[in-house]
Amino acid sequence: MTVASSEIDIANYIDHALLNPTATPEQVEQCCAEADRFHFPAVCVYPTAVRQAAELLHGKRTQICTVIGFPTGATTSAVKLYEAQEAVENGATELDVVINLGWLKAGRSEEIYREIASICEETGKTVKAILETALLTETEKRLAAEICMDAGVGYLKTNTGWFGGATVADVRFLHNITKGQIGIKASGGIRTLEQALELISAGATRLGTSRGVDLVRQQEEGGVLRTESRGRRTQERE
């Protein structure tokens, strides 16, 4: 059953993503301004944009998220760890790390565990493990989820968006595994409010999307945003 739009403020779920490889500093600035205006939990930008985003959002509630080993997860563990540490030094507070999918399919569970655990331990930041569920079997999804939970991640993230998008079935599957112990970030192809609400109903606690502003406006235009939230938005535009 889909949660009613009037029951939530969709903005509270948005990781506002700018992961277009051609993104300019001006677009990063716009992305950060939008995240601040709508009080999104996080912006998600490439590592090269982390320092700029951190400066723009200094003292704001929006977290600075970046991607590690993106989008394939096939860089070495040492490179991923360095990339994560450098991102944190530059101001990142959340790290979306792509797991090594080749290792997963080869059954190299211990190596995946060590890679993710080292990033969690060495950075001390919130890690969201990107599983790329569109490329995995049910057995592989379960194994990946269990490995990453054991390694200490704060979230399981469904997809990069490069090889397929988030589905209600995958979010529900991960929710049944995690049982609310950690968060679930649905990401990839989220374009409509209806789709977003279905993913939240299935168990998503964050939504990775470049359409965050569109989702907020869809909720406002539908006349279903909570009164206090609508008042806040109106005040911010004035």
Buried (B, 14 or more C-beta within 10 A) or exposed (E): EEBEBEEBBBBBBBBBBBBEEEBEEEBBBBBBEBBBBBBBBBBBBBBEBBBBBBEBBEEEEBBBBBBBBBBBBEBEBEEBBBBBBBBBEBBBBBBBBBBBBEBBEEEBBEBBBEBBBBBBEEBEBBBBBBBBBBBBEEEBBBBBBBBBBEBBBBBBBBBBBBBBBBBBEBBBBBBEBBEEEBBBBBBBBBBEBEBBBBBBBBBBBBBBBBBBBBBBBBBBEEEBBBEEBBEBBEEEEE
